[in-house]
Amino acid sequence: MPSKFVIALNLIPVFLSIACGPDVNSQFLEAVEDDDADKIQELLKSGADVNLQNEQGLSALVAMAMFDRVDVVDALLDVGAEVNSRDRLGRTALYWAAGGGHNDTVRLLVRRGADVTIMTEDQQTALMQASSLGVPEVVEALLEAGAVVDQKDGQGRTSLLRAVVGPSTETVQLLIDAGADVNMAGRVKETPLMLAAEEGHLETVQALLAAGADVNAKDMAEQTALKLATLLELPEIMEVLKRAGAEE
């Protein structure tokens, strides 16, 4: 199944081709897609609607944040683009920029008033997106701006639970340093330590243990991090867990 980002990018031609009222608006959307800053300014002066959205709620600001076009995002905000406007599923420009790992765009949106606590219809946040991707710079920017570190999504998972299965121990450490609860479990009582062990992420396992993760916590299937590591034949992780007091 294609990712949400692939689906969203495929909507761009639809966004540009919809019937949007006066011809100036159609030209404006084309200029945004072409990243033609001069044309954008010209059309805005001619009355183009900077906050125009298609049926999916996709606006010019969201589209440009998706593509990491920082200068265009800045220009749109200068002329009144709504920084916290949402698409039909409640996703903002900040959400898309964070999920794409676009650090400069994320920091610009934050400086311009983007709300880092907004949740989508399925209870996801920009921090969750960045944590899943494992981009420390973006995670750091969102945390500095006041993102809620232990907020749970619709599946009961926090940003930390998402980060531990990703590629970046640095991201995990940033969340821990920001106060993330290393023992907060998901819907089936899976803990960050269990997920990290299951993924074979040795450095992440060590970071979680150093932060006080419960080495003998059990999920709904009565499995511990050690049992999962044993089933997957991960000797290094098994050894680290046993040294931390994991029970056979």
Beta strands, then each sheet from edge to edge (+ up, - down):
end
